[in-house]
Amino acid sequence: MLLWTGDTYRNFAIETLNNSVSGTVNFFVGSRIATDYADKITPIANEWSRLGSLVKSYQENDQTRMKAELNILSNAREVVQGDVNLLDAVSYDQEFNQLAISDANLGASVTDNPDVKAFLTGREKAEARKPASFMWATPDGRPVFSLILPVGGFRAVGFLEVITDPLPQLEGIGKVLGGNFQILDSSGTVLFESLEAPAEAQAGAAPAGDATAENADAAAPAENPEAPETEAKPADTGGTHRTAVDVVISDGRGGVWAEASFDRDVSDFYAQTDSLRLLSIEILVGVLLAGWIVGWILLRTTVLRNLRAFARAMTSISNGDTNVTLPDVGKDEIGEMKKALIALRESVRQAMILQNMVENTPTMTAMILPDGKLSYLNASAQDYLGGTTETISGDFLHLGAEFQTKLANPNNLPFTEIIQTERGYLDVLAAPVRDKDNVLLGTMLAWNDVSEREESKIAVTEMMAEVARVAQSVTEQSEGLLSLANELTSQSENTVQQSGSALEVSRDAASNTQNVATAVEELSSSIAEINRQATEASNVTGRAREEAEESQRNIGSLEKASAEIGSIIDLINDIAHRTKLLSLNATIEAERAGELGKGFAVVANEVKSLADQTANATGQIGDLTAAIQQEVQKAAQSISTVGEVIHQVNDIQLTITHSVDEQRRATGEISENVQRIAAGAGSMDEMITFVNDGAQGTGRNAHDLNTASHNLSEVAHNLSEKMREFSERMKLT
């Protein structure tokens, strides 16, 4: 019973350890290769794909030169320094037909896989401009990492495959896992080895062969359902017990990328369980000798109870509970078993720590089920999105319907893409998650905020464009300066010639200055006489203006009087009309009176006749008065016009007087200036001689400026050419 219990406990404990190691190994390989190594090599390979000489060989379809350029990559600074272990480089045209391969000639390419080639040729133009990474194994089982990039940047002229060895990225994994880690090829040759403790491993374990760092691309993520079942292989080599685990690492597309082996020393655990088993046998024999009943009671109350408690504790530990309470035992063999179980619990705790590392990694990670439901978000993703799987669904990154359609199709996985969103630029990685039977369990979506990096690229692009523009402007300005220097040289020669002529002209001017002074004095006398005459004319114009104003006032009075006459004429007409009516009434009354009224009728007729004559006379007077008023108005208008003309003449006369006065002062200044010119004419010869000497010096300086401008033009032209070549090399033009 004790023998069976001890073996069962030991096998169960070892199996638990091996299961945790399998998931941990897959997580570490995936984290270090698929994420860290891909991020490290992508910018390096991207720089290689933009080399101007390589792009030119594609443009000219010179396959010989293309192969030479691929061979040059093996001497790149990153390869020489050991940052990148370059295995091979392959050139393709835009249809992924192989054009050239480096002398390394690995003998295989990722495009040998029809599915991969179909995926590459079927990409849209926007997708084809982005790097595509693949992990795959050569026919002899060697795991390698390939990065496919467009040659020439945005204006792709072909594609470049860079095949590298990523296995050195796993350096130190043995120490982290607490054992010896190996990657083997199909023939069993060790390609990579990382030991927990090299000195101890060489002394206490059989050598596994020379470790050689090789190539990897992508591995299963943390808690990867694709992690294969492990096979425990305890080995007994002269008292040293080791347990080995064979792990198959997926290439992310349902294939095998590498076969790994992990083993650790469990000698202490074996020793403890063997010691416990022997002690149990001795106790059992002693108890049987002492008495079967006492032995049976002792077995029931101590060993079996503790073993059941240990079994329950191990079950809890296998479920992830590393805080399970272990039963209290003494310092005997059961106590030693407790120590071994504590060691097991600590190992499981370390595995949980690794799981927590995934949870707390700065790379934001999500798990999307095949039905589109979000099932997992790590802490970084929850902080970025501001929610959990219960509150977030759908296109939670706002990447668009096209991206969601691509993500939902397993045939598109895995892929990486840099997408601009409302919150900035995201570097997105989508990879399938499958179980051991290659059944799709979901899609892992990991992303990083690379806004600063992408904006830096844009800033560099704009800066290079501005520098190129400035260089072009310098070239143009230098050419303009060269033209100005030539003109200055010509002008300085003309100045020398003109200065000689000016010397003769200045001498003639000196002789004529005195004549000008005499003429100015005579002009001054004439201006004084004109000023006197203008003053007299101004006085006469003033008197004429006063007389015109007086006439205008008289005409106004005449207009007023004629208007009053018109009023009186209207009154007389009214009186005559009324008198005529009264005479008519008197005639009527005289007729009524008969003989007595005849004399009155005669008088009435006379009055009527006088009224008619008065009306006729007043009509004539009214006509004459109207004619007089019209003539008076015309006279008033004429006098008003005369007044305005006089005013204008007076203003013009004032202006003439003012101008003559200004002319008199100007003439005085001219006279003074002429005297100064006459005084300074004697020194003009010396000044012109000095100008002649200065013009000759200017000619020499202009010649030097011409030479310097020519040199500046050449330098600016060379600068423009260098900036153009640099921009083409950097693929920013």
C-alpha positions, 0 to 999 in steps of 0.5 A: 500500500505504501509502495503504491501510494509513494509511486502514485504521489511521485508520478502525480507530482512529476506530471503536474510539474511537466504540465506547467513546464509545457505551457510556460515553455510555449509562452516564453518562446512565443513572447520572445520570438513572435513579439520581441524578436519581430519588433527588433528585426523589422526596422533593421530589415526595413532599412535594408529594403530601402537601400538605393543601390538595391532599389536601382538593381530592381528597377534595372532588373539586373539580377547579377547586381541584385545578387551582389546587393543581397551578399552585401547584406551579410556585411551589414553593421547589424550582422557583423555586430551579432544583432542579427544572425542572417541566414539568407536573402531572396529577391522577388518580383511583384508576383513573387517569382524568385529573381536572385538569392544570396550565396548563403543559399539556405536551399529553402524559402517560406514561399515554397509553401503554396499557401504562403505564396497564395497569401502573399500574391493575394494581398491588396496593394495597401497590405502588400506595402506592410512587412509580413513575418513568418516562422517556418522550418526548413526540410531538415527541421531547422526553425527559422524566421522570415520577414517579407518586405516591399523593396523601395518603400511606398513605391514598391518595385519588388519584394525582399525576404530576409531569413534569420535565426532567432534562437539566440533570443531564447538565451537564458530560458533554461535558467528561467525555467529551472532546467535544460532547454534544447531545440532539435532538428529532424535528425536529432541534432541540437540546434539550441541549448540553454542550461539551468546551471552549465557547470552543474549540468555538465557534472550531473547530467549527460551532455546533450551536444553543442548548442547552436543558436538558430532561427525562429519567428512566432510561437504560441501565446501565453496559455496557448491551447495549441501547447501539445501534451507532454510526455514525461521521461524520468531517467535514472543515471547513476543515482541522478534522476531527471524528468524530460518533456518533449514540446512541439512548438506550432508555427502559427499556421497549424504546422510544426515550427520546432521540436523542443526538449526540456529536462530538470533534475528531480533527484532530491524529490526521488530521494525524499520519496524513496526515503519515505517509502523505505521508512514506511516499509520499516515502520510497517514491519515494526508495526506488524511485529508489534501487532497488526491491530496497533499497526492498522490503527497507526496507519489509519491515524497517521500515514493515510490521513496525511497522504489523503491531505497531501493528495487534496493539497496536490489537487488544489495546487494543480487547479492553481491554488498556491495558497493551499494550507498543508497539514501539520506533521512532525519532523519525520518522513511525513515531514520530508514529504511535506517539504517536497510538496512545499517545493511543488507548490513553489514551482506552481507559484512560479508558473502562476507568476509567469501567467501574471506576467502575461496579464501585466505585460504592457502589450495590450492583449485580447481574446476573441471567440469564433462567434466574435464575442470578447472573452479575455482582456489583460490589464493593459488592454482594460486600462486602454479601453476603460472597461472589461469583457462584460462592458466592451464588445464589437469593434472596440478599437474602432478599426473599421468594418474592413478590418473586422471582416479580415479578422473574422476569416481564419485564413487571413491569420496571422497578420500584423498591421499598423492602423490609424485610429481616432486615438492614434496609430496602433501596431496590431498583431492578430494570431489564431489560437488552436487546440491540440487537434488544430481546432480554432478556439479564437483569435488573439489580438495584441496591439501597441500604441505607436503614435509617437513613432509614426508621428516621428516618421511623418515629422522626419519626412516633412523635415527632409522635404523642407531641407531639400526645398531649402537646398534647392532655394540655396542653389537658385539664390547662388545662381542669382548671386553669380549673375549679380556678381557678373553685372557688378563686374560690368557695372564697375568697368562702366563706372571707371569709364563714366568717372573719366567723363564726369571729370570733364563734365565737372570742369565744364560745370564749374565754368558755367556756374558763374553764368548761372549765378548771374542769371539767377540774380536777374531772375530774382529782380524780375520776380520782385517786379512781378510780385509788386504788379501782382500785389497791385492787381490784388488790390484792384480785384478787391475793389471790384469784388466790393462793387459787385457785392454792392450791385448785387445788394441793389439788384436784390432791393429792386427785385423786392420793389418789383414784387411789391409793385406786382402786389399793388397791381393785383389790388388795383385789378381787384378794385377795378373789378369790384367797381365794374360790378358796382357800376353794373348794379347802379345801371340796373337800379337806374333802369328800375328808377326810370326817368329819375335814374337816367342821370345816375345811369350815365354816371354808372356807365362812365364809372364802368368805362373808367373801370374797364380802362383801369383794368386795361391799364393795370394789365399793361402795367402788370406785363411791364412789371413782369418783364422788368422782374425778368430783366432784374432777375437776369441782371441779378444772375449776371451780377452774381456770376460776375461776383463769383468770377471776381472771387475766383480771380481774387483767389487766383491772384492770391495764389499767384502772389503766394507762388511768386513769394515762394518763387522769390524765396526759392530763387534766393535759395538757388542763388545760395546753392549756386554760390556753394556749387561754385565754391565746391566745384574746385574740389570736384576733380579730387572727388571724381578721382577718388570715385575713379579709384574706388570704381577700380577697387570695386571692379577687383572686388566684383571679380573676387565676388564672381569667383566666390559666387561661382564656387557657392553655386557649385557647392549649393548644386552639390548640396542639392544633389546630396540631399536628393540622393539622401532622400532617395536612400531614405525613401522620403522623397 
